[in-house]
């Protein structure tokens, strides 16, 4: 017996769910997935950054390590940046005004990260951001993909339940 006709039901419901899905995934999901990927590189960079061995009144051990952050791009719709966050202008002024010394002597200011990463005329470079990126970029991409798949599945399930309850 030959089958001449196959009937598939539910395609209209699936199409409605798929049409509504992109609106839910937008900026927040993509940005969160980018942050998840950047977190992989951030952890590696934190493990590679040189830590001050001998305490100094002008520097605290681990200042640069703590300052490695991920932040949202203000220019790009789907952008995140991984870098070293310096002190705000207010923090620098507070230190200068309270202590009566230069803000560059603030032990919480990681301004010198640039010297570590790229070196100076008197100091060789001890890079930590570039090597972390090169070592973990494909792992970060996989993390991005995993996050997107998980989140898309979750959002599709939510929409399917919503659509199912509206159809009933």
Steps between C-alpha positions, in 0.01 A plus 500: 500500500649831391468811710377787287447753770668590828328745728712711733324702765628783712707679233309825539568499875870431445518779243338744744749401772796541264377840384476626858828342615746759357331784686566320827858412422617844394772696666482355850552138400779571251675732742470244780647234269788732413561559872504123559766461231701796628491352851712208375768742376472714815572206730805404296627860495460518878709186537774643275530853641822562695433546873713729714728280711623753754250745650549866423320792665397623152379162362287213628554144379219392267380850407518437125355150536191636676463778242468268197136545408243445230281794412225576255575707193321832484566536127429152366157346543646153553837576652690421816854598591752314710765718655643656812274749670677795655381708788232757437595868510313529830707221656824660385400841636385355831836335550689814404288725719498272805866404499652815358706298252486431129218279377760282323608382846154355565561127572156415354572654158595240236618764251830316456334200331597653165868491600468132595320406178720694255818575694695823521844619394631372834279195550423208270137417426325236712181464296193336650200623296626413152624151594173428681302598191718293268486197729126507569331661197359172364387387844327838539326450166377156612372652824316766298339230283403285800341795676303600190373145442393463862330837512327462162362163607377645828336798329340276234357277775359804682341629183358160412336479844363853464368428153353168619316665788366773269382243245310300762 
